[in-house]
Amino acid sequence: MPSARSDLPAWQKLTEHQRAQSRLHLRELFARDPGRFRTFSLALDGMLLDYSKQRVTVETMRLLMELARECELEAWRAQMLTGERVNASEDRAALHVALRADAPVPVEGQDVTREVTAVLADMRRFARGVRSGRARGASGRVFTDVLNLGIGGSDLGPRLACDALKHCSNAGPRAHFVSNVDGAAIAGALDRLTPATTLVVVSSKTFGTQETLANARTARAWLEKKLKDKAARHLCAVTADPARALAFGVPADRIFRTWDWVGGRYSLCSAVGLPVALAIGMERFEELRAGARAIDEHFARAPLEQNLPVVMGLLEVWNVNFLGCGARAVLPYDERLRWLPAYLQQLEMESCGKSVTRDGSRAGHATAPVTWGSAGTDGQHAYFQLLHQGTSTVPADFIACCRPHHGLRSHHQALLANFFAQTEALARGMTGEEAAAGMREQGLPEAGIRGLLPHRIFDGNRPTTSILLDELTPRALGALIALYEHKVFVQSVIWNVNAFDQWGVELGKSLAGRIVSELEGGAPVSSHDSSTNGLINHYKSRKKK
Ligand code: F6P
């Protein structure tokens, strides 16, 4: 195989193909083929994926599949699913699928699902105890609140799930999340909570992350102030390093294990999901795992052409590498999914934000685009201007549910009307003739129309994918998460990067470790560049003594 992706025959064909069809407009593609929606949409288990508003033809998809095969996607998929050490730079497997498997996953002779099952049983027992009021705090009061302290993958998954699935639970403690080391975050949370009724979950795979440990120490001191030597009964931990959690003071029977073969951003189905089991219920958490499992099975077995994560991953490759799009928006038209963009930012950008390929050479092609977004319809009144008429094309994923959990039907109709309208407007745009006709209808004089016309034209041809879920159930959320996990893996294979390491976060961490001690002393610092020295010294001269 050629070392550079751009030397692959399919890559070159795609480059040629893009040139040849660069003038094609989505408007024209829809006009030409009334069956376009049917050709470019897939359905699975209460989920519809419509990618007919992507700038692709049957030939584009055929060539993308050819590229996937040239990059040996099927072999890589098999390696990941069978626990081979696909995370080569850390010499580890990436076995998040084993977290939700219902059959043994043997890795180097050991069935890793046994350990998973044992931890799940502990979680079940614990969550049931807390939710039923059997497991109580030190002063005999039931736990009314759970405070999760974690960051990145030890925060975003459970935060997303607890927020998205709140409507599924009418019992159990309320979940709170603090991730930032900013004291304003933990102070604000503790102000609203009562030590006697709060259970603190310290979630850190390494149990060595600065932000999480700082928050955990503050929370522990807050518990100790009220509960004295019984404070530990309000602590539990989720970690791959139980010895460190024990040394921190977490009782051994409150430490829930995770493993080095689960990456933080892929870990929601592990004990990292403990806040979900506590706040929403273990049964719901099991349903979420089952939804993820259904997508794992689909990803493992479905032919590439009908494989949802494969199609989504290849569409992103098309947009990034052949249409030159450097960003993608994630736009859930569902308030309950408001944490999804942040969750996907970590999943996608920490996984594929790399410029070096698996063999250590510079990638000669673009990799992860900037992932960003927020819940609709707010964005329509803020940044959608750029999506419609800006100079860069930003493909977007629109996500909505057909059936809401509330009874406000007219709200839901309005929400969905906006969803459909936006994707249509982004695809179709508005021509000069249409814009002029509209203004004439409003009675504008011809001179005014001429002046306004350039501002009223929408080029359109802006690609979007629509995902419609029947309902936002735990199962649907699990499926959605697994869909994106595997999509990211597909992209990593095409881009030839390791989706499971994150060396890029280390430099800033180690510099911060050094600077924190420099902030203590009174002497000015001079060991950095003049900007960093200047900023630190300015801060030292202004901070409260
Ligand atoms: O800094 C990045 C990171 O390592 C993420 O990959 C991870 O999810 C997060 O920090 C938290 O790590 P831990 O769970 O070990 O505290």
Boltz pocket constraint, residues with backbone or C-beta under 6 A from the ligand:
constraints:
  - pocket:
      binder: B
      contacts: [[A, 151], [A, 152], [A, 153], [A, 154], [A, 203], [A, 204], [A, 205], [A, 206], [A, 207], [A, 208], [A, 209], [A, 212], [A, 264], [A, 265], [A, 350], [A, 502], [A, 505]]
      max_distance: 6.0
